Amino acid sequence: MQDWLEVVWRRRTGAVPKQRGMLILNGFRGHATDSVKSSMESMNTDMVIIPGGLTSQLQVLDVVVYKPLNDSVRAQYSNWLLAGNLALSPTGNAKKPPLGLFLEWVMVAWNSISSESIVQGFRKCHISSSLADEDDVLWEIEGELPGGGELPAESRTESN
């Protein structure tokens, strides 16, 4: 973690040395060591730990990117299987798709995720630099995430 903080976090694009930053991490023990906390303080960074079991609701990439990306790749894989253009192994089992084809599926999936949906994802996960001005966004798409994904039933709010 120390190396990552030095090589990646300290040198990230858009980092303003004197402006306070925030790094959101999962509950892995290695993230909360005294040395990591000390390094983050020296980098003018606040650490936010997402409690176990809540990453899929509070981590923006899990909420807005990974799920739609995985769903899209799975759908493309299913279509490929159903098309019957797959090669069989000597024992008659389906071979995995060629790497190039798989990478095409990933690119199609990635290109379907808009930058606006990522911005909305930060808002949906309650991570924003001006929450007071953006409270209304939490009510705009009831039970739905940007990019068409759905919030887990237990995290949906009731509208009035």
C-alpha positions as CSV (number, residue, x, y, z in Angstrom):
1,M,0.0,0.0,0.0
2,Q,2.9,2.4,0.8
3,D,4.4,1.9,-2.6
4,W,1.0,2.5,-4.3
5,L,0.5,5.7,-2.4
6,E,3.9,7.0,-3.5
7,V,3.8,5.8,-7.1
8,V,0.2,6.3,-7.9
9,W,-1.7,8.4,-5.4
10,R,0.9,11.1,-4.9
11,R,1.4,11.5,-8.7
12,R,-2.2,11.2,-9.8
13,T,-3.4,13.6,-12.5
14,G,-5.3,16.5,-11.1
15,A,-3.8,16.3,-7.7
16,V,-3.4,19.7,-6.2
17,P,-0.6,19.6,-3.6
18,K,-2.1,22.0,-1.0
19,Q,-5.7,20.9,-1.6
20,R,-7.1,18.2,0.7
21,G,-7.9,14.9,-1.1
22,M,-10.0,11.9,-0.2
23,L,-9.2,8.3,-0.9
24,I,-12.0,5.7,-0.5
25,L,-10.8,2.2,0.4
26,N,-12.4,-1.1,1.3
27,G,-12.0,-2.6,4.8
28,F,-8.8,-4.5,4.1
29,R,-6.6,-4.4,7.2
30,G,-3.6,-3.3,5.3
31,H,-5.3,0.0,4.3
32,A,-5.6,1.1,7.9
33,T,-2.1,0.6,9.3
34,D,-0.4,3.4,11.2
35,S,2.2,3.9,8.4
36,V,-0.5,4.2,5.7
37,K,-2.5,6.7,7.8
38,S,0.7,8.7,8.4
39,S,1.6,8.7,4.7
40,M,-1.9,9.8,3.8
41,E,-1.8,12.6,6.3
42,S,1.5,13.8,4.8
43,M,-0.1,13.8,1.4
44,N,-3.0,15.9,2.8
45,T,-5.5,13.0,2.2
46,D,-8.4,11.9,4.2
47,M,-9.0,8.1,4.2
48,V,-12.6,6.8,4.1
49,I,-13.1,3.1,4.8
50,I,-16.1,1.4,3.3
51,P,-17.5,-1.1,5.8
52,G,-17.6,-4.8,4.9
53,G,-20.5,-5.8,2.8
54,L,-21.2,-2.3,1.5
55,T,-18.6,-2.0,-1.3
56,S,-21.2,-3.0,-3.9
57,Q,-23.4,0.0,-2.8
58,L,-20.8,2.6,-1.9
59,Q,-17.8,2.1,-4.2
60,V,-18.4,4.0,-7.4
61,L,-16.6,1.6,-9.7
62,D,-18.5,-1.4,-8.3
63,V,-21.8,0.5,-8.7
64,V,-21.4,2.2,-12.0
65,V,-18.7,0.5,-14.0
66,Y,-18.0,-3.1,-13.0
67,K,-21.6,-4.4,-13.0
68,P,-22.7,-2.9,-16.4
69,L,-19.3,-3.9,-17.8
70,N,-19.6,-7.5,-16.6
71,D,-23.3,-7.7,-17.7
72,S,-22.4,-6.6,-21.2
73,V,-19.5,-9.0,-21.6
74,R,-21.6,-11.9,-20.3
75,A,-24.4,-11.0,-22.7
76,Q,-21.9,-10.9,-25.6
77,Y,-20.4,-14.2,-24.5
78,S,-23.9,-15.8,-24.3
79,N,-24.7,-14.5,-27.8
80,W,-21.4,-16.0,-29.1
81,L,-22.2,-19.3,-27.5
82,L,-25.8,-19.3,-29.0
83,A,-24.4,-18.4,-32.5
84,G,-22.6,-21.8,-32.4
85,N,-19.4,-20.4,-33.9
86,L,-17.3,-21.9,-31.2
87,A,-14.5,-24.4,-31.5
88,L,-14.6,-27.7,-29.6
89,S,-11.8,-29.4,-27.8
90,P,-10.9,-33.0,-28.6
91,T,-13.2,-34.1,-25.7
92,G,-16.1,-32.1,-27.2
93,N,-16.1,-29.2,-24.7
94,A,-16.5,-25.7,-25.9
95,K,-13.1,-23.8,-26.1
96,K,-12.9,-20.4,-24.7
97,P,-13.3,-17.5,-27.1
98,P,-10.2,-16.1,-28.7
99,L,-8.5,-13.3,-26.7
100,G,-9.0,-10.8,-29.4
101,L,-12.7,-11.4,-29.5
102,F,-12.9,-11.2,-25.7
103,L,-11.1,-7.9,-25.8
104,E,-13.6,-6.6,-28.4
105,W,-16.4,-7.5,-26.0
106,V,-14.7,-5.6,-23.2
107,M,-14.2,-2.5,-25.5
108,V,-17.9,-2.6,-26.5
109,A,-18.8,-2.8,-22.8
110,W,-16.4,0.0,-21.8
111,N,-17.6,2.3,-24.6
112,S,-21.2,1.9,-23.4
113,I,-20.4,3.5,-20.0
114,S,-20.6,7.2,-20.3
115,S,-18.6,9.7,-18.3
116,E,-21.9,11.2,-17.2
117,S,-22.9,7.9,-15.6
118,I,-19.7,7.9,-13.6
119,V,-20.3,11.4,-12.4
120,Q,-23.9,10.4,-11.5
121,G,-22.4,7.3,-9.7
122,F,-20.4,9.5,-7.4
123,R,-23.6,11.4,-6.6
124,K,-25.6,8.1,-6.1
125,C,-22.9,6.9,-3.7
126,H,-23.1,10.2,-1.8
127,I,-19.6,11.2,-2.8
128,S,-19.4,14.7,-4.0
129,S,-17.6,18.0,-3.4
130,S,-20.8,19.9,-3.1
131,L,-23.5,17.6,-1.7
132,A,-25.7,20.5,-0.5
133,D,-26.1,21.5,-4.1
134,E,-26.7,18.0,-5.4
135,D,-29.2,16.5,-2.9
136,D,-31.9,16.4,-5.5
137,V,-29.9,14.0,-7.7
138,L,-30.5,11.2,-5.2
139,W,-34.2,11.4,-6.1
140,E,-34.0,11.8,-9.8
141,I,-33.8,8.2,-10.8
142,E,-35.6,6.2,-8.2
143,G,-34.3,2.7,-7.8
144,E,-32.1,3.0,-10.9
145,L,-28.4,3.6,-11.5
146,P,-26.9,5.5,-14.3
147,G,-26.3,3.3,-17.3
148,G,-29.5,1.3,-16.6
149,G,-28.4,-0.8,-13.7
150,E,-30.7,-1.2,-10.7
151,L,-29.9,-0.4,-7.1
152,P,-30.2,-3.4,-4.7
153,A,-33.7,-3.5,-3.2
154,E,-32.5,-2.9,0.3
155,S,-30.8,0.4,-0.8
156,R,-33.7,1.9,-2.6
157,T,-35.4,4.9,-1.1
158,E,-39.2,5.5,-0.9
159,S,-40.3,8.5,-2.8
160,N,-43.0,10.9,-1.4
